[in-house]
Structures are given as C-alpha cells and as structure tokens.
Amino acid sequence: MPSTRPGYASPRLRPYKEAAAIFVVVFLTGIAACPPSRSQEPQKIIDQYVKAAGGRKALSKIQTVTLEGTFPIADGNPGTFTFYLKSPNRYYSELIVNDRPVILAYNGKSAWHLDGGGPSTLLGAPNTQLEAASQYYNSHLLDLKKAKIAVAFVGHAEVRGKDTLQLELTNPAGLKRELYFDPQSHLLTKESAQMNDVSEELIYSDYRRESGIQLPHSVELHRGAAVYNIGITRAVVNGVVGERTFDFPKKSQVQLPDLKALFKEIDDHQKAIDKLKEDYAGTRVEEQTEFENDGRVKKHEVKEYTFFYLDGDEVSTLVKKDSKPLNADEQKKENESTQKEIANIQKRQAKRDAKEEKDKEAGKSEKDDDEPGIEIFLRVSQFVNPRRERFRGQDVLVFDFEPNPEFQAHKLVEKVVQKLAGVVWIDEQAHDVARLEAYFVGDMKFAGGLLANLQKGTSFIMEQEFVNSEVWLPTYEEAHVGVRVLLVKGFKVNAVTRYSDYKKFNVQTISTIGKPKESEPSPQGAKPPELQ
C-alpha cells in the first residue's frame, strides 16, 4: 500500500511492428505538444503527503512492503490478509476466508488470480487493472509524471464524516484511481479503483511509523459487496520477499517444451496460415484516443473498415468514419486506393517468388536471414512460469517472457525485443499465437532519441480466435503508446481495434466486403481486379 494501424498480427515480431505502426501513424498526424498543466494544486497535495509519509528520500528507498493482518468472520475463525509489494512492479494480495484463498497477483509480466478453483492468468481489463495497481503502489506517489500518471484535483469529499481532498489519477491506459487525503495529517484516508473488474475501496486509519514510513494499521476493504475490517498485525518495510511469491504457483506450472523447435514450427507454418487466411474477410473497427497530460481526452475518432487477406497482408477499405458511411466520392477514392494496394502486394509477391526460385537454383536457403521471426525471442528473452490453460475453448501453452540480461543486442530489432516483457499464449497444435501481451520495460530511443522516444510502459495486446476449427484470426488489439517526438512533442494515445463478422468468401459476400471478383488471388503480374 502506498505509504504511499493495428493490423494483421502474425507471430513474426508483432511487438515491434505493432508499436512501430502505432508510432508512425501518430507521428504523421503532426500532433501538437500538450499544453502546460492548468494547476499546481494536485502536486502540492501529493508533495504534502510525501513529506508526511516519511519524505522523498525514505520513500524512494522502499524496495518491499509487507502487511499481514486478520479480520473477523461471522460464525467462523478469523480470516487472514496478506499484502506484498516489491519494486519495481510486483504485487500480491491474499484473503483467506473459511480456508478459501482469494489471490490477486502481478509478477511484472502477467497477472493471475485464484478464487475457488485453480489459478488462472487474467486477461483484458482485469490484467490491465492489476498491472496499473502494481505500478501505482510501488510508486509510493513519487515521480508520477515520469511514470506517465496524470493527476487532477476533483474537490472536497467526505470520508467517515470528515472532509478530505480528492485527487484522480489516470494512468497511460486511461484507468483511473480516486485518492482522498486528510487536510490536517496529509495522509491517505481512502482510495478506490476497479480491481479484477470489481469495484475496490480501501479506507485507512491508525497510521504508525515503521522504519521511518507511515503505514496504516487498520484497513477497511470493500471488494464488491463484501467488506473486510482488517487489523494489521505485522507491517515491515524492506523485509525479505522472494520473487516466487508473485509468480504463478509452482505446483500449477508445467515443463516447457523445446521452444526452439516450437518457434521454428510456428515460423515454418506461417505460409500455410497466411494461405488459410485468404479464405476469410471481415470487419475491423479502429478506435483511437489522444490524451492531454492531465488525462483529459484531446481527440477521439472511430474508423470502420472491411478487409481480406492477401499474401499475409491485411487489405483494408475504409467504409465509415465516426459511425457515418463515406459518401460516394470518398468511397470511390478508398476503392481505388485498395486496388493500388493489391497491385503492390502482387508485385512484392512476384519479386519475392522470383528471388526464392533463383536462390533455390543456387542452393541457398529459401528463408531470408534478414527477415525476423518469432525465434528472435529465443536469443533476446528468457521464459518463466510455464502453464497450460484453456483459452477461447482451446488448450494453450502460456508462459511469461522478459529481457535476457546476458544478451548483447546489436540490430535494431534485437534492441526492441530486449525492451519487452509480457506473456504469450500459444496453440501448439495449430502452430500459432492465440494471445500476446507485452510492454516496454524501458524507453526505446530512435536515432538516439532525436527522432523519437517510445516511452517506458508503452504496451499492447493482440488476441485471436480459432475460426471454423482451422485457423486463428485476429479479434482484438490494444495499444497504449507514450511518445516524445523530436525532443519536443509528447503525447499519449490509446488505440483499440476490434475484428468481427468473419465470413468465408463466396458469391454472396463479395459485394459486401470489397473482395476482388476472383475467388482466388490473381496470377502474378496480372492487372489488379476490379472491386465491387
């Protein structure tokens, strides 16, 4: 506690392509620099808290926090509460009620929970909420601006009959947390946020100094409809907290297969996957939101496309902007643009096929050694917490990945991957990635930071579904991007892409999705087909 264009997502280094694509799109829009903060009052309240809680120097030296306590249960033995923090972003919360543990944890790469059944990895919003909580608690409210957490003063609010000062924190993903401070003691009285998609509220009192840090010894925890009045019996700052505390339970882990062989199978199988995708078309909706420094929305737009696959690429046609269909002239231009894109893909395909044939005749490998594949993660990353879970009705292998500190990166793509940590879900039988979550553990500078700086915490999610029991196709992508351009312009962008209405190509669907009239791709070098 504080003392405190997305697009087609193949497994071929999608983290780099996804982040780079979002960066390029935003950079080319020429977004103006964010305006200065309107008020210093929020920071003053934070500064007063930091001083009252123990001071910046003491708070900055916190590596771990341990809180243990008990709470009464009607007609039963007292329940137990355990809470661990570990810098830079580890979080563990455990309630045991009538011998039933309820656990929420984030190990710096993935979030998991246990509630009645076996442990499972959290997805979507619950994962993002727990990741945000870990960042928030470990910040001890220091350097929020550096962490890209916006602070806004809401006003006065009453907590247990007493006046408090309410602040609202907004993280780069747009998640909000409400904080309430005592105007006299300047300590935190209450906080509220969504945790695991449930409203969670904590009311603090009985602060005592532990190793120079003020920690609450009475916590009233509201989680959904449940209320726990926790009395803290042990509070420790910088005690020993093992890394395994935050990891997926060891007894639920499995032996990792030969990842080198698995990743090679995925890469080798990619051409077959790309070919299967060419039988499908669908709808893609992109929603992009830009934020001011204080968390307010600066710009919001929604675009809808129809698309199909050609030679592994997503060929898209814009059909709506902010829920409004394009007019006839706009749609004509979009269709012409799609025709040009098809022609370019066919030219690249013909050129590549010619090169492969020439290399084959010369006895060279068909694969371009300069083309990055998923196997690059074997060199750059290390893998932990392997487990088997069900995802969208399929059995998948799940494991976390993080930078390998012993690897010396030389190429740009290696440097990018070495900045990534996260979790990946793999369907071993279908040879494809079902889901990927990753974030940058440090800033990624382009041209030494002169061109752009993709900031620490920038994150993205890619998710697919197994369609017609034959191929994984994208269903959801999400990116939270913090970028500083040319050492001047800084902005935050959230982008969400949803895929739907997948259909196999047939005569009935051609006119609605903008597929070329031919049911099969045109021969190499042929003139781009007319669109409906």
N, C-alpha and C positions, 0 to 999 in steps of 0.2 A: 504494500500500500504506500502511497506517497507520504513520505514524511514531508511526506510528499504531496491505314486502311487495313484496321484489322482486315484480314483476308484469309485466304486459304492457309490452314495451319498444318503443314506437314511436319514430321518429326525432324526434318533437316534443319536443325538450328533455328527453330521458330523463335526462341527467346530473342536472338539478335535481330532477326528480320522484323519481328513484331515491334520491338522497341524502336528500331531504326525507322520503320514505316510511320509509326505514330509521330516520331520526332520530325521527320521530313514534312509530313502533312501540316503539322502545326507551324513549323518554321516558315514554310512557304506562304502561310496566311498573313505573315507580317504583323503578328500581334504586337500591340503597343505595350510598353513597360507598365507594370502595375502602379497605380497611384500610391502615394505615401499614406501611412496609417492616419486615420482620422482622429485618433485619441490615444493618449498615453495612459489613461486611467487603468485599463486592464493590466498593463505591465506593472503599474505601481502596486496593484493588489497582489500580483504574483511576487514582486520583489519583497513586499511586506511579509508574505507567507514564508518565502525562502529564509529570510532573516529570523523569523520566529521559530521555524522548524529546526534550526541549527546552524544556518549560514551556508553560503555557497560553497565554501571550502570543504566543510564537513559533508554536505550532501553530495558533492562531486566525488568523494572518496568511497561512497557506498558501492560495494560490489554485490552483496547479498542482503536480503531481509528475510527473517523468519518470524512468523506469527503462528502461535498454536493456542487453542482455547477450547472451551466446551460451551454447550447450550442446552437448556432444559427441553425435555420431550415429555408430553403428557402420557402417563401410563407407560413409561419406559425408562431405560437407562439414559443418562445424558449423551447427547451427540457430541462429536468432536469436529473441530475445524482446524485445518492446516493450510497455511499460505506461504509460498516461497517465491521470491524474486531473485534473479541472478542476471547481472549485467552481461551483455548489452540488451538482450531481449528475450529472456526466459521467464516463464510464468507458470505457476501451479497453484490451483485452488481445489481443496478437497473437503467435502462434507460427508460424514458418516452418520446416517440416520437409521437406527434399528439394524445395525450391522450391514447396511447397504451403502456402499460408497458412491458418491456423485463427484466426478472429477472433471475439471476443465484444465487443459494444459497446452502450452505453446513452447516448442523446443528451439525456436529460432528459424525453423524451416517449414514446419507443418503444425497444425493444431489438431488435437484429438480430445475425445471425451469418453467417459464411461458412466453409464446411468442404467443400472439394472441388468444389462446384458454384457457382452464383451466390449472391449474398447474398439473405437472406430475413428477414422480420420474425418475431420469436419470439412465440409465443402462450402463454397459460396459465401454468403453473408456471415454465417457463424464463424467461419475461418477468418474472414477479414476482421470481424469484431474482436476476436481473441488476439489476433496479431496486433491490432490497434491498442488493446488494453495492455499488452506486454510492453509496447513502446512507451505508452503513457506512464505506466507505473515505474518503469526503470528510468524515466527521465527525471523523476523527482521534481518536475516542473522547472528544470533548468534548460536553458537554450532551446526553448520551444520553437523559436523562429528558425533555427538551424535545422531542427527536426521537421520543418515544414508544417508545424501545427499552428493554425491560426487561433487567435484569442479575441473574443468580443465581450464587452460588458453588456449584460442583459438588464440589470437593475437590482432593486431590493426585493428580497423574498423572505418569507417567514419559515423558519425551521424550528419545530418544537416550541412555538410561541416567542421565538427570538428573531430579531432582524438579522439578515445575512446579506452579503454581497454576492450576486450570482454572475458567474462567467460561463461562457460557452466556448468549448474547444472544438475545432474542426480539423481533422487530420487530412492528409492528401487524398484519401479515398472518399472524402465527404462525410465520414462518420463523425457524429457529434457526441460530446460528453458534457454534462452540466456540473459545475462545481459551485459550492456555496461556502463562503468564508465568514468567520466571525469577525466583525469590525473591530472588536477590542483585542482579542488574542491573536488575530490574523491567521489562525489555524483553520484547517479544512473541517467543516462541520458535516457536510453531506456531499455526495456525488451520485449521479445517475447516468446510465447508458444502457444500450442493448448488448446483451451477452448471450451468445448461443441462440439468438433470435428471441430472447426473453428479456423483458424489462428488468433491470437490476438496479437496486438503490441501496446505498450504504450510508448510515448515519454514525458519525464518530464522536466519541467523548472520552473523558478520563485520560487525557494525554499525560504521558510520563516520559522523562528523558532516559534514553537507552544509548549508551556510547556517544553522548552528545547530540542525539537525534530525538526529536519529539515523535513518539509513536502512540496511537490510540490503544487503550486497553479495554475499551468497550465498543463493540461494533454491532449495530442493528442491521442485519442483512435482509433485504426484501428481494426475493427472486420469484418473479411471477406472483402467484397468490400466497406463496409460503413466506413466513417471517421467522428469522432465527436471531435470538438475543444472545450474542456471543460474548463471553468473558474471556479476555486474553490472559492465559496463564504463563506464557513464555514469549518473550519478544527479544530477538537477537539481531544485531547489525554486524555484518561481515563475519558471520559464522560459516562453518563448512557446509556447503550444499552441493552435493555431487551432480554432475551433468546428467547422469542416468535418471535422476529424479524427474526430469522433464521429457525424457524420451518415451516413445511408445513402449508399453510394458514388455519386458524381455520375454516373458513366457508366451506372449502372443506373436512374437517375431518368428520368422522362418529363415531358412538358409537361402541366400541369394543364389540364383543360377549363374552360369557362366555369362556375365554381362557382355563380354567381348563377342561371344557367339550370338547372343540375343540381339545386340545392337546391329551386328552385321546382317542378321536375318531381316531386321526391320528395314535397313537401308537397301538390301538386295530386293526386298519385296515391294519397294516403293513404286517401281514401274507398273507392277500388277495392280497396286492400289490405285494409282493415277488412272489406269485404264478403266477400272470399275467405276470410278467417279464420273467418267464421261457419259455414263448411262443416266446421270441424275441432274436435275435442275431444281431450283427453289427460290426462296425469297430471303433477302438479307436486309435487316434494319439496323442502321448505324445511328447511335445517339452520342453526341459529343457535347461536353460541358466544360467551359472555361471558368476559372475561379479567380476572384480578387485575393489579395494577401490576407484579408480578414475572413475568408471563407464564403463571402457573398458570390452569387452566380453572376458572372460577367456576360456570358454568351451561352446560348443553348440552341442546338439545331438537331433535327432528325431527318435522315435521308433513307429512302427505301429503294432497293434495287431488286431486279430479277437477275439470275445468274445461272451459268452452267460451267462445266469444267472442260478444258481443252489442253491436252499435253501437260497436265498437272497444274495448270494455271486456272484461276477463277476469272471467267469472262463475265463482266457485270454491265447492266444497263440501268441507269437511274430512271425511276418512274414517278417518284414522289419526293417533295420537299416539305417538311413540317406538315405531313399528312395531306398535302394538296398535290393532286396529279399535275404533271408537267403539261403545258399547253402544246399544241400541235407542232409549232416551230421548235420548241425546246426538245420535244421527244424525237423529232427528226434528226437534230444535231447529235443527240445521245446515240441513236441507232447508227449514224454514220461513224461516230467515234468507236462504237463496238465493232463495226466492220473492219476498221483500221487495226484495232487490237487483235482481231482474229488473224488478219493478214500478217501482222508482225510475229505472232506466235508461230504461225505456219512457216515463216521464213527462218526463224530461230530453230524450229524443229528440223527443217530440211538441212540447215547448215550443220547442226549437231549430228544428224544421222550420217551425213557425208563424212564428217570427221571421224565418227566411230567406225565407219566402214574402212576408211583409209588406215586408221590405227590398227584395225583388226588384220588387215592385209599385211601391215608392217610388224605384226606380232606384239603390238602393245596392248596394255590393259584397256578395256572399254571405259573404265571409270576415270574421270578427270581427277587427278590427285589434288587439284586446287579447289575442287568442289567440296565444301564442308558437309559432313554428315553427322548423324547423332553420335557416332563413335568418338567425336572430338571430346565429348563429356568424359570418356574413359581416361583421357590424358589429363584433363584440366580439373575434374571434380573427384570427390570421394563420396561414397554412398553408405548410408546408415539406416537403421530402423526398417529393415525389410519386413513386409507383412502381406498376407493375402486377404483381400476383401471382395465384397460384391459391389459392382458399380453399374448402374443402369441395367441390372439384370444379368450382368456378365461377371465371370470370375476374373479378377485382375491382380497383378503384382504391383504393390505400392512400395516405394522407398523414397527416402529423403536424399537430397544431394547438397553439397556445399563445396566451396573452393578448396582445392588441394594446395596447402601452403608450400609444399615442396616442388610444385611445378613452376618452371620459369617460362612465362608466356612471351612469345616473340611476335606472332602475327596478330593483327587487329582482332580477328575473330576469336583467337585464344584469349586475348585480354578481356573481351566482352564476356565470354563464358566464365572466365575466372572471377568475375564480379558477381556471379549469380549464385543464389541459394534457393532451395524450394523443395517441391515434392512432385513426383510423377507417377501416374497410373498407366500400366502397360498391359494390353491384352496379348499374352504370349502366343495364343493360337492364331489370332487374326494378324499378328505382326504389326501392330500399330499402337500409337499413343492415344489413350482414351481421355486423359486429362493431364494438364500441366499447370502448375502454379510456380511462379518464380519472382524474385525481387533482387534488386541490386544492393549488395552489401556495402558498396562504396560508390563514390562518384565515378562516372565514366566520361573521361575528357576526350573530345575530338580535336585534333590539331593542338594538343597541349592545353585545351580549354579556351583557345582563342576563337574557334568556330562555335563550339557548344559544349555544355557540360550537362550530361544526363545525370540527374542528381540521385544520390543515395535514397533508397526507399521506393524508387520507381518500380512498379510491379505490374504483372499481367497474368491473366488466366486464360487458358484455352481448354474447351471441353467439347467432346464429340459423342455421338450416339451410334449404336450398331444398327444400321438400317437394313431391313429385309434379310437379316442374318447373313450378310455378305460383306459389308464394308462400313468402317467408321467414318461418319461425316460430321463436319462442324455443327454445333448447336449454339455455342455461346463463347464469346471472347470479351475480355475486360482488361483495360489498361489504365493505370493511374500514373501519369507522367509529370515529373517536375523537370523543367529545362531552363537553363540560363544560356542565352544566345549572344555571341559577340561581346561577352563580359558585361552586357548592359541589360538586355531584355530578359526578364524572368517571368515564367508563367506556369500555372498548374492546369492540367487537362485530364479529365476523366472521359474515357471512351468505352462504350458498351455496344457490342454487336450481337444480334440475335438472328439465328438461322431457323427457317421453318418451311413448311409446305413442300417438302421434298417429293418429287414425282419422277418416275422413270419416263424417258422420252417416248412419245407416241404421237400419232396424228392429232389427237385431241389436245395435247399440251403444247405443241409447237407454237401456236399463235399467241399463247398467253405468257410465255417465258422468254421469247426472243431468241430461241434456238435456231441455228441455220436450218434451212429446209431439209438438207440431207440428214438422215438418221445417223450416218457415220461421218466423221471428220473428212473434209475434202482431201483429195490426194495432194501430196506435197507439191508446192509450187502452183496449185490451182488458184484461180481468182476467188477472193472471199465471197461466200454465198450471200444472197440477199436475206435480210431479216424480215420477219413478219411485221 
